[in-house]
Amino acid sequence: MKTRLIPLLTITILFGANASAKVTSLQQNITDVMKMSHRTDADKLRDNNRSPVQALSFFGFKQNMKVIEFAPGNGWYTKILAPLLAEKGELHLAYNAQWLSDLDPILSQKGFESTIKLPIELSWNNQEFRYDLGKLSFGMNDADMILNIREYHNFNLADKTKLNNEAFNVLKPGGLYVIVDHTRRHMAVETRELARREDPVKVILEVQSAGFILEKSSDMFYRPDDELRYEVGRKTVTGNTDRFTLVFRKPVAK
């Protein structure tokens, strides 16, 4: 039987059967950004699977936040986040300096004025098929949210610990740390086939050990036809993997 998130987690369902539910201003703004011309057809093809309206609403995202997007890749989320944060917030892109330069054509466009490059020591390990983190510092202590979307699996335990500790340090009290990643069956034996999947129970324990509190989780990306045993790039599951969504909060001192 396929393992879902442990029962003690709070599962939040955002979009119920009531189709007439009022659309919030944030949801409308996200929808408007998704229609903007800087997003390519390839970007839009991923919209249904990634559900940014539902996801960002669940994360607790607000348009006046100071947000760190960790390892933004080709900028799929950046293209949505940046215009949303342009007027009242900030978007910081934490990535290898050279890879950040590849995003320059996007960042030079209108609506990206509040997007800031945040170079970090990050390299790709071809032998182990994962990232290596060097000295890590985001250079702030007042971030409202950190987004780690489908990247947590790319690190060994030592670097995950380093990343989680720095996330705790840079967030303000009450700040949110969001992790979305491909699901691995609980306690599954480590194999190359499962290298890009994560056991959500282990992730929860690892992040909690850095001082975070698990605030909520969601099964919005539950996919019943993903058997949790294939490499996420295989044609049978690619673009349709089961993913867990976890939102952690940095405690507020009493």
N, C-alpha and C positions, 0 to 999 in steps of 0.2 A: 504494500500500500504506500502511496506517495505521502511523504512527510510534509505536513503544513507547519506553520509557525506554532510554537508551543502554546497551549491553551491559555496560559497566564498572560499572554500578550493581549493588549487591547486592540481589537480589529475595528477600524473605523471605516464605515461605508459612506462615501461622500455623495454619490449620485444614486438615489433610490428609485423606486418605481414611479414616483411622482414626477412625470416629465414636465409638469408646469412649475416646478420649483424655481424660485426667483434667481436669476443670474446675478451674481455680485459684480460690482464695478471692476474688481480685479479679474474675474473670469472673462468679462467682456474685453478688458484691455489686453489680456493674453490672446484672446481670439483675434483681436484687431492686429496685433503684432504678427501673428502667424500668417496673416495675409499680405504682409509687407514685401516689397519687391526685392529686398536683399536676401530673402530666403529662396533657395533654388528648388527646382522640382524634386531633386533627390532629397532635400530636407523635408519637403511636404509629404513625400511617400512614407516617411517614418512617423508621421503625426499620430495616426490611429494607434500604432503600437506603443508609442511613448506617452501619449495622453497628457500633454503638458498642462492643460487647463485643470484636470483632475489632480495631477501630481503636485503642481506648485501650490494649489489650494491646500492640499493635505500637508505639505511640508510646513506650512505656516509662513510662507513667503509674503512679504509686504514691500511695497514699492519705495519705501523710505529707508530700507535696510542697507547696511554695509555688508556685502556678500562676497565671500571668497569661493570661486569655482575652482576646485582642484582638478588639475589635468584635463583641460577642456577639449582635448583632441582636435577635431576639425571645426569645432565651434558650433555644433548643432544647438546646444542649450545657450551658448553665448549669444547667438542671434536672437533669441527670445528674451533672455535676461537683460541684456544691455539696454534696449529701448525702454523696457519697463522701469529700469532704475535711473534712466538718463536725467530726469528732472530733480528727483528728491533723494536718490540713493547713490550707491557706489558699487561697481563690480570690479573685483580684483581677480585676475587670472593667474593662478599659481602653476607655473610650468617651466620647462627648460627654456632658456633664453632664445636659443635658435628656433625651437618649435613655435615660440610665441611670435617670432618674426614672420612665420608663415601665415599668421592671422592678420597681418597688416592691411591687406586689401579689404578685409571686413571691418577692422577697427577704424579705418579712415572714413567710413561712411557716416552720414547723418544719423544721429541717435545713439552713437557710441562715445559721446563726449565724456561720460562719467565712467568709462571702462579703463582700468589701469593695469598695466603689465606688472606682474609680481614674479620675477625670475627666481627660480630655486635650483638647487643642485639635484638634478634628476637625469638619469641616463638609462638606456635600455641594455639589458644583459642578454646577449644573443645565446649564450650557453644555457642559461636557465629560463629563458623566455619570460622575463619579468623585469620590472623597473628596479634600479638601485637608487636609494635616497642617500645623498651626502648630508652635509650639515644642513639642518632645516630650520628656517626662521621666516615667519610671515611678516615680521616687523611691525606688529600692532598688538593691541590688547583690548580692542573695542569693537570687534566684528560682531554682527548680529546673527550671521548664518554662514555655515560652511557646507558646500555641496560636494559630495564624493559619489559620483554617479558612474557605476559600472567600472570602477578603477580599483576598488579595495582588493580584489583578487590578484592584482598585479604585483603584490609585495610579499616578501617573506615576513615571518612573525616579528623579527627585530625592527624592520622598517614600518610595519603596521603599528607597532608600539610607539615608535618615534613620531609617526604621523598623528596618532590619537592623542599623544601627550601635547604636541604642538597645537592641535586643534583646541584642546582644553585651555591652553595658555592664551590663545589669541581671541577667544570668544569672551564677550562681556558676561557677567553673571546673568543667567536666564537665556543666554544665546543658544542657538540650535545647530546641531551637527547631524546632517542627513546623509544616510548611506543607502544606495540602491545597488543591488548586484544580482548576478545570476545565481540561482539556488542550487545547492548541493544537498543531497540527502544527509540527514543527521548521522554523524559518526561514520560516513563513507570513507573507505580506505583511500589514501592519497594516490592518484595516478595521473599520468600526463593527460589522459582523457578528461579528467575533472579539474585540471589546473585553473581554468577560468570560471570556476564555480566556487561558491562559499557556503559553508554551513552557517545559517543565520544564528543558531544558538551560540556557536563559537564566536561569531562577530559580536554578539551582545555581550558576552563575557569579557572579550578583549577590550571593548570600548568602555564598559563599566569599570574595568580595572584602572582606566585613566582618570576616573572621577565622575564620569557622566551618569545621568539617570535616564533610563529608557522611558520616554514620554508616551510614545505610541508606535504602532506598526500598522501596515495595511497589506491586504492581499489583492490590491488593485491590478497587479501584474501576474496574478495566478494564471497559469496556463495548464489545463488538465491534460493536454496532449504532449507535454514535455515530460519525459520519463526520468529526468534528472540524472541520466547516465551517459549522455553523449557530449562531446566537445561542442561548445556553443556555436562554433562556426560550421558545423555539419549542416548540410542542406535540409535535413529533416527537422531542425529546430532553429536555424539561424533566422533572426528577426522575429522569433516567436518564443523566446526562452521564458521560463518561469523566473520571475525576479521578486525578491523580497524588498520591502521598503521599511526602513527604521528611522525614527526621529528621536534623537537624544537631546537632552537639555543639560547645560552646565548649571549646577545648583546655585541658588541665590543664598548668600551667607545670612544666617539668622542673627 
